Protein backbone atom coordinates (compact mmCIF):
# COMPACT_ATOMS: atom_id res chain seq x y z
CA UNK A 1 0.00 0.00 0.00
CA UNK A 2 1.10 3.55 -0.69
CA UNK A 3 1.86 6.49 1.57
CA UNK A 4 -0.31 9.25 0.13
CA UNK A 5 -0.43 12.95 0.98
CA UNK A 6 -3.69 14.78 0.26
CA UNK A 7 -3.78 18.58 0.33
CA UNK A 8 -7.25 19.94 1.00
CA UNK A 9 -8.21 16.54 2.37
CA UNK A 10 -10.78 18.00 4.78
CA UNK A 11 -12.72 19.64 1.96
CA UNK A 12 -15.70 18.37 0.00
CA UNK A 13 -13.93 16.38 -2.73
CA UNK A 14 -10.83 15.81 -0.63
CA UNK A 15 -12.66 14.15 2.26
CA UNK A 16 -14.44 11.74 -0.08
CA UNK A 17 -11.09 10.90 -1.68
CA UNK A 18 -9.60 10.28 1.77
CA UNK A 19 -12.49 7.95 2.60
CA UNK A 20 -11.71 5.86 -0.48
CA UNK A 21 -7.95 5.80 0.08
CA UNK A 22 -8.41 4.69 3.69
CA UNK A 23 -10.92 2.09 2.54
CA UNK A 24 -8.20 0.74 0.25
CA UNK A 25 -5.80 0.53 3.25
CA UNK A 26 -3.39 3.25 2.16
CA UNK A 27 -1.50 5.40 4.66
CA UNK A 28 -2.94 8.90 4.30
CA UNK A 29 -1.61 12.29 5.39
CA UNK A 30 -3.97 15.25 5.12
CA UNK A 31 -2.82 18.87 5.01
CA UNK A 32 -5.61 21.43 5.25
CA UNK A 33 -5.81 24.97 6.68
CA UNK A 34 -9.57 24.47 7.34
CA UNK A 35 -10.48 27.72 5.60
CA UNK A 36 -13.19 25.79 3.77
CA UNK A 37 -12.42 22.22 4.85
CA UNK A 38 -14.01 20.80 7.99
CA UNK A 39 -12.69 18.43 10.59
CA UNK A 40 -16.06 16.72 10.87
CA UNK A 41 -15.67 15.47 7.28
CA UNK A 42 -12.63 13.37 8.27
CA UNK A 43 -13.16 12.90 12.01
CA UNK A 44 -14.09 9.25 11.48
CA UNK A 45 -10.43 8.54 10.63
CA UNK A 46 -8.77 10.25 13.61
CA UNK A 47 -8.28 7.02 15.56
CA UNK A 48 -6.89 5.17 12.56
CA UNK A 49 -3.09 4.71 12.87
CA UNK A 50 -2.91 4.85 9.06
CA UNK A 51 -4.26 8.41 9.05
CA UNK A 52 -2.67 11.73 10.06
CA UNK A 53 -4.12 15.22 9.88
CA UNK A 54 -2.17 18.47 10.11
CA UNK A 55 -3.66 21.94 10.06
CA UNK A 56 -1.25 23.57 7.66
CA UNK A 57 -1.32 26.58 5.34
CA UNK A 58 0.43 25.67 2.10
CA UNK A 59 1.17 29.31 1.32
CA UNK A 60 2.79 30.42 4.59
CA UNK A 61 3.81 27.37 6.65
CA UNK A 62 6.89 25.14 6.42
CA UNK A 63 5.50 22.13 4.57
CA UNK A 64 8.61 20.25 3.39
CA UNK A 65 8.71 17.86 6.37
CA UNK A 66 5.28 16.40 5.62
CA UNK A 67 6.45 15.10 2.24
CA UNK A 68 9.22 12.84 3.55
CA UNK A 69 8.70 9.24 2.49
CA UNK A 70 5.52 10.04 0.55
CA UNK A 71 4.80 7.95 -2.56
CA UNK A 72 2.28 10.23 -4.22
CA UNK A 73 0.53 13.56 -3.74
CA UNK A 74 -3.10 14.42 -4.42
CA UNK A 75 -3.18 18.20 -4.61
CA UNK A 76 -6.78 19.30 -4.09
CA UNK A 77 -6.20 22.38 -1.91
CA UNK A 78 -7.04 25.75 -3.39
CA UNK A 79 -9.67 28.43 -3.54
CA UNK A 80 -12.87 26.79 -4.74
CA UNK A 81 -15.06 29.89 -5.03
CA UNK A 82 -14.86 31.17 -8.61
CA UNK A 83 -16.75 34.37 -7.77
CA UNK A 84 -14.46 35.43 -4.90
CA UNK A 85 -11.99 37.04 -7.33
CA UNK A 86 -14.55 39.74 -8.05
CA UNK A 87 -13.70 41.24 -4.65
CA UNK A 88 -10.31 39.68 -3.85
CA UNK A 89 -8.07 39.21 -6.88
CA UNK A 90 -5.12 37.84 -4.88
CA UNK A 91 -6.96 34.90 -3.29
CA UNK A 92 -6.78 32.64 -6.35
CA UNK A 93 -3.18 33.58 -7.08
CA UNK A 94 -2.03 32.76 -3.56
CA UNK A 95 -4.12 29.66 -2.86
CA UNK A 96 -3.84 28.15 -6.32
CA UNK A 97 -0.58 29.23 -8.00
CA UNK A 98 1.68 29.89 -4.99
CA UNK A 99 0.35 26.90 -3.06
CA UNK A 100 0.91 24.61 -6.06
CA UNK A 101 4.45 25.91 -6.57
CA UNK A 102 5.25 25.24 -2.91
CA UNK A 103 3.78 21.72 -3.11
CA UNK A 104 5.87 20.97 -6.20
CA UNK A 105 9.00 22.30 -4.49
CA UNK A 106 8.34 20.18 -1.40
CA UNK A 107 7.96 17.18 -3.67
CA UNK A 108 11.19 17.95 -5.52
CA UNK A 109 13.17 18.35 -2.30
CA UNK A 110 11.83 15.06 -0.91
CA UNK A 111 12.11 13.08 -4.16
CA UNK A 112 8.34 12.58 -4.50
CA UNK A 113 7.62 12.16 -8.19
CA UNK A 114 3.90 11.50 -8.58
CA UNK A 115 1.18 14.15 -8.39
CA UNK A 116 -2.55 14.16 -9.12
CA UNK A 117 -4.06 17.63 -9.47
CA UNK A 118 -7.67 18.79 -9.57
CA UNK A 119 -7.97 21.48 -12.20
CA UNK A 120 -11.22 22.81 -13.65
CA UNK A 121 -13.35 23.04 -16.77
CA UNK A 122 -12.96 26.81 -16.39
CA UNK A 123 -9.53 26.60 -18.09
CA UNK A 124 -11.38 26.23 -21.42
CA UNK A 125 -13.16 29.57 -21.08
CA UNK A 126 -16.06 29.90 -23.51
CA UNK A 127 -15.43 26.88 -25.69
CA UNK A 128 -16.58 26.88 -29.31
CA UNK A 129 -16.65 23.08 -29.26
CA UNK A 130 -19.26 21.33 -27.12
CA UNK A 131 -18.56 18.75 -25.71
CA UNK A 132 -15.06 20.09 -25.14
CA UNK A 133 -12.14 17.63 -25.47
CA UNK A 134 -8.82 17.81 -23.58
CA UNK A 135 -6.94 18.93 -26.71
CA UNK A 136 -9.19 21.94 -27.32
CA UNK A 137 -7.25 25.14 -27.97
CA UNK A 138 -6.50 27.90 -27.49
CA UNK A 139 -7.28 27.86 -23.78
CA UNK A 140 -8.69 31.27 -22.87
CA UNK A 141 -10.14 31.26 -19.33
CA UNK A 142 -12.48 34.15 -18.59
CA UNK A 143 -12.15 34.04 -14.78
CA UNK A 144 -9.14 34.63 -12.57
CA UNK A 145 -9.91 31.25 -11.02
CA UNK A 146 -9.66 29.55 -14.42
CA UNK A 147 -6.48 31.43 -15.23
CA UNK A 148 -4.80 30.31 -12.01
CA UNK A 149 -5.87 26.68 -12.52
CA UNK A 150 -4.32 26.81 -16.00
CA UNK A 151 -1.17 28.30 -14.47
CA UNK A 152 -1.02 25.38 -12.02
CA UNK A 153 -1.33 22.94 -14.90
CA UNK A 154 1.60 24.67 -16.62
CA UNK A 155 3.73 24.44 -13.47
CA UNK A 156 2.99 20.73 -13.12
CA UNK A 157 3.85 20.22 -16.79
CA UNK A 158 7.16 22.04 -16.32
CA UNK A 159 8.10 20.06 -13.20
CA UNK A 160 7.11 16.81 -14.92
CA UNK A 161 9.43 17.48 -17.84
CA UNK A 162 12.23 19.14 -15.86
CA UNK A 163 12.39 16.89 -12.80
CA UNK A 164 10.87 13.64 -14.04
CA UNK A 165 7.54 13.95 -12.24
CA UNK A 166 4.55 11.84 -13.23
CA UNK A 167 1.62 14.24 -13.31
CA UNK A 168 -2.10 13.72 -13.85
CA UNK A 169 -4.39 16.72 -14.27
CA UNK A 170 -8.14 16.30 -13.79
CA UNK A 171 -10.27 19.00 -15.42
CA UNK A 172 -13.44 18.76 -13.40
CA UNK A 173 -17.03 19.59 -14.26
CA UNK A 174 -19.23 20.70 -11.35
CA UNK A 175 -18.73 18.00 -8.72
CA UNK A 176 -21.61 17.76 -6.24
CA UNK A 177 -22.86 15.53 -3.45
CA UNK A 178 -22.97 15.20 0.35
CA UNK A 179 -20.64 17.64 2.19
CA UNK A 180 -20.98 20.28 -0.53
CA UNK A 181 -20.30 23.66 1.05
CA UNK A 182 -20.59 25.95 -1.97
CA UNK A 183 -22.08 26.06 -5.45
CA UNK A 184 -25.50 26.73 -6.90
CA UNK A 185 -27.41 24.01 -4.99
CA UNK A 186 -25.91 25.04 -1.67
CA UNK A 187 -26.56 28.72 -2.46
CA UNK A 188 -30.20 28.08 -3.40
CA UNK A 189 -30.85 26.23 -0.15
CA UNK A 190 -29.24 29.01 1.86
CA UNK A 191 -31.26 31.68 0.07
CA UNK A 192 -34.52 29.78 0.55
CA UNK A 193 -33.77 29.27 4.21
CA UNK A 194 -33.66 33.05 4.57
CA UNK A 195 -36.67 33.70 2.33
CA UNK A 196 -38.83 30.77 1.14
CA UNK A 197 -41.06 33.10 -0.86
CA UNK A 198 -38.53 34.34 -3.42
CA UNK A 199 -35.39 32.90 -5.00
CA UNK A 200 -32.82 35.09 -6.69
CA UNK A 201 -31.24 33.31 -9.66
CA UNK A 202 -28.09 34.82 -11.14
CA UNK A 203 -28.30 35.37 -14.89
CA UNK A 204 -31.26 34.25 -16.99
CA UNK A 205 -31.44 30.71 -15.57
CA UNK A 206 -30.63 29.22 -18.97
CA UNK A 207 -26.99 28.50 -18.21
CA UNK A 208 -26.32 24.83 -19.06
CA UNK A 209 -23.60 22.92 -17.26
CA UNK A 210 -22.51 19.39 -16.50
CA UNK A 211 -22.87 18.14 -12.93
CA UNK A 212 -21.18 14.99 -11.64
CA UNK A 213 -21.96 13.10 -8.46
CA UNK A 214 -19.03 12.78 -6.07
CA UNK A 215 -19.12 8.97 -6.11
CA UNK A 216 -18.57 8.99 -9.88
CA UNK A 217 -15.78 11.52 -9.52
CA UNK A 218 -13.86 9.41 -7.00
CA UNK A 219 -14.39 6.29 -9.14
CA UNK A 220 -12.81 8.16 -12.06
CA UNK A 221 -9.87 9.24 -9.90
CA UNK A 222 -9.17 5.70 -8.74
CA UNK A 223 -9.40 4.25 -12.24
CA UNK A 224 -6.91 6.77 -13.60
CA UNK A 225 -4.62 6.18 -10.63
CA UNK A 226 -4.43 2.48 -11.47
CA UNK A 227 -4.22 2.75 -15.24
CA UNK A 228 -2.07 5.81 -16.02
CA UNK A 229 1.65 6.34 -15.55
CA UNK A 230 3.38 8.89 -17.78
CA UNK A 231 5.10 12.27 -17.67
CA UNK A 232 1.84 14.21 -17.90
CA UNK A 233 -1.75 13.30 -18.69
CA UNK A 234 -4.89 15.44 -18.73
CA UNK A 235 -8.37 13.99 -18.21
CA UNK A 236 -11.77 15.62 -18.36
CA UNK A 237 -13.95 14.36 -15.52
CA UNK A 238 -17.68 14.98 -15.74
CA UNK A 239 -21.05 13.59 -16.76
CA UNK A 240 -22.16 13.39 -20.38
CA UNK A 241 -25.05 15.82 -20.32
CA UNK A 242 -26.02 19.12 -18.74
CA UNK A 243 -28.83 20.74 -16.82
CA UNK A 244 -30.00 24.36 -16.65
CA UNK A 245 -29.82 26.55 -13.57
CA UNK A 246 -33.58 26.98 -13.67
CA UNK A 247 -34.08 23.20 -13.63
CA UNK A 248 -31.81 22.98 -10.59
CA UNK A 249 -33.87 25.67 -8.85
CA UNK A 250 -37.06 23.72 -9.57
CA UNK A 251 -35.57 20.50 -8.16
CA UNK A 252 -34.49 22.30 -4.97
CA UNK A 253 -37.89 23.92 -4.49
CA UNK A 254 -39.71 20.64 -5.11
CA UNK A 255 -37.57 18.89 -2.49
CA UNK A 256 -38.37 21.63 0.01
CA UNK A 257 -42.07 21.58 -0.83
CA UNK A 258 -42.21 25.30 -1.61
CA UNK A 259 -43.11 27.42 -4.66
CA UNK A 260 -41.21 30.70 -4.46
CA UNK A 261 -41.17 33.39 -7.09
CA UNK A 262 -38.04 33.20 -9.25
CA UNK A 263 -36.24 36.52 -9.67
CA UNK A 264 -33.61 36.49 -12.40
CA UNK A 265 -30.78 39.05 -12.38
CA UNK A 266 -30.59 38.82 -16.18
CA UNK A 267 -27.94 38.21 -18.82
CA UNK A 268 -26.36 35.03 -20.17
CA UNK A 269 -23.67 35.03 -17.48
CA UNK A 270 -24.49 34.62 -13.79
CA UNK A 271 -21.52 36.84 -12.94
CA UNK A 272 -18.32 38.15 -14.53
CA UNK A 273 -16.29 35.05 -15.33
CA UNK A 274 -19.25 32.68 -15.43
CA UNK A 275 -19.21 30.26 -18.38
CA UNK A 276 -22.84 29.91 -19.59
CA UNK A 277 -22.44 26.53 -21.35
CA UNK A 278 -20.11 23.75 -20.19
CA UNK A 279 -20.03 20.12 -21.23
CA UNK A 280 -16.84 18.07 -21.21
CA UNK A 281 -15.91 15.36 -23.68
CA UNK A 282 -14.94 12.32 -21.55
CA UNK A 283 -14.06 9.89 -24.36
CA UNK A 284 -10.49 9.66 -23.07
CA UNK A 285 -11.76 8.59 -19.65
CA UNK A 286 -14.22 6.18 -21.25
CA UNK A 287 -11.36 4.45 -23.09
CA UNK A 288 -10.07 3.38 -19.68
CA UNK A 289 -13.41 1.71 -19.01
CA UNK A 290 -15.15 4.49 -17.06
CA UNK A 291 -18.90 5.07 -17.26
CA UNK A 292 -20.68 7.56 -14.97
CA UNK A 293 -23.45 5.99 -12.89
CA UNK A 294 -25.49 9.21 -12.74
CA UNK A 295 -26.39 11.89 -15.26
CA UNK A 296 -26.50 15.57 -14.33
CA UNK A 297 -30.16 15.57 -13.27
CA UNK A 298 -29.78 12.51 -11.06
CA UNK A 299 -26.60 13.93 -9.54
CA UNK A 300 -28.49 17.13 -8.68
CA UNK A 301 -31.45 15.21 -7.25
CA UNK A 302 -29.22 13.04 -5.05
CA UNK A 303 -27.27 16.07 -3.84
CA UNK A 304 -30.41 18.08 -3.06
CA UNK A 305 -31.83 15.13 -1.15
CA UNK A 306 -28.61 14.77 0.87
CA UNK A 307 -28.33 18.47 1.70
CA UNK A 308 -32.01 19.01 2.42
CA UNK A 309 -32.51 15.93 4.59
CA UNK A 310 -29.34 16.41 6.57
CA UNK A 311 -29.12 20.20 6.75
CA UNK A 312 -32.41 21.92 6.04
CA UNK A 313 -34.54 20.10 8.58
CA UNK A 314 -31.95 20.59 11.31
CA UNK A 315 -31.59 24.26 10.48
CA UNK A 316 -27.81 24.01 10.70
CA UNK A 317 -26.62 24.47 7.16
CA UNK A 318 -22.86 25.09 7.59
Beta strands, then each sheet from edge to edge (+ up, - down):
strand 1: 3-7
strand 2: 27-32
strand 3: 51-55
strand 4: 72-75
strand 5: 114-120
strand 6: 166-172
strand 7: 174-176
strand 8: 198-201
strand 9: 208-209
strand 10: 211-213
strand 11: 232-237
strand 12: 243-244
strand 13: 261-264
strand 14: 277-278
sheet 1: 3+ 2+ 1+ 4+ 5+ 6+ 11+
sheet 2: 7+ 10+
sheet 3: 8+ 13+
sheet 4: 12+ 9- 14-
end
